[in-house]
């Protein structure tokens, strides 16, 4: 029987894809709704397909759609989506110790495919205490599974989704919200993380009335600052030997 330490490249690849299936299920309605709403927000069919293929960031794509729909200047759209996606930089920093030995041929596609779902399953695999040299194949399998699913769901939304009356009112996009909640809870293991979630959540609620979705930027910045300040405070108050 094969153990985690002697899995082949393709066994790691398919393991990564399988581990991501529960998260893919949560992303399916989100992707279909994106495709359904894209053209009504001012994007062409090709533009919507291109956004999913090149941007590949669900939350940012939805935010961009909302901003496009109300005629927001391009600079604000870019700034807003950039701030929302800053969390991917934190993901990347966490993965550096595990992928720094890889060539650029590997780092570029792995970086492009780094999503919330991909990070969640991948970091758990990297942290497993076994000497497998092919864990990056696990990450690749997870990333490709999410990518293919997102493209197919966008296409479904652009075609079949157009026949769904008032799709936004169905509330199917809450599936992704539930997925994010499920992804976040396991990481609430220390005070900085708890403080970050509480402050960013409260700020998002209080600032939701700001124009151009600026409440998201304010909430993200407030959460990051809270986490940093809480971490620094704990380090200063913890006695050192």
N, C-alpha and C positions, 0 to 999 in steps of 0.2 A: 504494500500500500504506500502510495506517495505521500510524503509529508510536505509541509509548506516550504521546507528548505530545499527540496529537490524537484519542485515543479518546473516544467519546461516553459519556454517563452510563451507559447500559445496557451498553455494551461493557465498561466498568470493572466494573459489577455482575456480569456473567456471568464475567468473568475471575477475580474474587474467589471466586465459587462454584466454578469449575473448579480453581483452585489449592488449594482446601480438600478436594477429593475424596480424596486419599490419606490425609488425617488422619481424614476421615469413616469410611473403611473400618476404621481402627483403633478408632473409637468405637462401631461397630455392635454388636459382641458385648458391650461394656461396658453399653450402653443396654438391650439385651435382658436381660442378667443382672440389671440393676437392677429392671426391671419384673417379672421372674420372682420375685425375692426380696422385693419390697416388701410384698406382702400377708402373707407368712409372718413378716415382722418387726413386724407390728402396724398397718401402714397400710391404709386402705381403698382400694378401686379409685380413687375420686375423689381421695383424699389423695395417692396416688402420681402420678396425672396432674397434680394441682395442684402438687406439689413440682417435677416436671420442667418444668412450664410457667412457674412463678414463680421458683424458685431457679435452675434451669438451671446447675448446677455439679456435674458428675459425681462428683468425688472427695468433695466435701462431702456429697452425697446418700448415697453409700455409707457414709460415716462415721456420718451421722445414723441410717441404718438399723441399723448395728451397735449403736449406743448405745441406740436405741429397743428393740432386741431384748433387751437385758439390763436394761431398766428404769432407765436413767440419768436423773437429774433434768434437766429442761428447760434450766436455766441452764448446766449442763456441756455439753449438746449445742450450745447457741448459742455458747458460748465456744470450743469446739473447732472448729466449722465456721468461725467468724469468723477464728480464727488461721490455719487452713489457707488461707482465701481472701485473706489479706493480700497474697499475691503479686499479686493483681489490682490492688491500689493501685500497686504498682511498675510494672505494665504501663501503667496509666493515666498515670502521671507521664511515662513514656517517649513516650507519644503526644500529650501536651499541645501541644508545639510545632507539631504537624501539624493539630490540630483546634480550636485555641483561637479561630480566626476563625469557626467555625461557630455557628449559633444553637442555643438549647436544644432546639429541635425535632429537631435532628440529634444533639446530644450525649447526650441521654437514651437513645434506642434504641441508639446505638453503645456507650454505657457498659454498658447491660444485656447486650448481646450479646458483650461482651469476655470471651473464654475463652482458654485456653492456645493452642489451635489457631488461633483467630482472630488473636491477637496475633502468632503466629509468621509467618503469611503476610502480615499487614497491615503490620507494621513493615518488612518487606523491600520492599514496594511503596512505602511512604512515603519510604524512603531512596533509591529510584531517582532518578537525576539527570535528571529531565525536568519540565517545567513544567505537567503535566496538572492542571487545577483540579478534577478529579472523582475523586481518589484515595479520598475518603471513600465514594464509591459502591462501590469495590472492597471496602472494609471491610464495608459493609452487605451485599454479596452473600455474602461469606464468613460473616458472622454468621448470616444467614438460612438458609444451607445447613446449618450446624451445628445451628441451632435446630430446623428441620423434621426433620432426621435424628434428633435426640435425642427428640423427641416421638413420632415413629413407632416408634422402637425401644422406648421405654417401653411404648407400646400393644401392640406385638408380645409383649413379655415378659409383660404382664399377661393376655394372651389365650392365644396359642399357646404361650408359654413355660411355662405351667402344666402342659403335658403333657410337659415335659422332666424325666425322673427325676433327682433329685439334681443340679440344674444347677450348683450351686456347685462340685461336685467335678470338673466338666469343665475348669475352669481357663481358660475363655474370656476372663475379665476380664484375663488377662495381656496381651491385645492392647493395652489402654490403657497398661499399664506399659511395654510395648515402644515405644509411641508417644511417651510422655513421655521415655524414654531417647533416642529419636531426635531429639526436639525440643531436649533439653538439650545434647547433645554439640556442636552447632555453636557454642554460646555459650561453650564452655570455651576462651576465647582469652586469658585473663589469669589471674594468680595469685589474685586475690580470688575469681573464679568457681570455680576449681579447688578452692581451700580450702573454700569454702562447700559444694560438692557432697560433698567427702570427709567433712567434719565432720558434716554433716547426715545423710549416709548411715550412717556409723558409729554416730552417736547413735541413729538410728532402730532399728538392729539391737539395740543394747544396751538400749534403753528399751522394746522391744516388749512386755515383760511387764507394764508399768504398766497399772492399771485404766482403764477408760473411754477407751481410745485416747489417753491423755495422752502417750504416747511420741511421737506426731506433733507435739504442741505443743512438747515439749522439743526435738525434732530441728529443728523450724522455727526456734525461737528461737536455738538453738545455731548453726545455719547462718547466720542473719541477722547475729548478733553477730560470727561469724568473718569474714564478708565485710566488714563495716564496719571491724573492727579491722585486718584485712589491708590494706584500702584506705588507712586512716589511716596505718598504718606505712610503706607505700610512699611516700606523699606526704611524710612527715617525713624519710625517708632519701634521697629523690631530690634531688640538688643543683639549685638554682634559679639561673638566670642573673641 
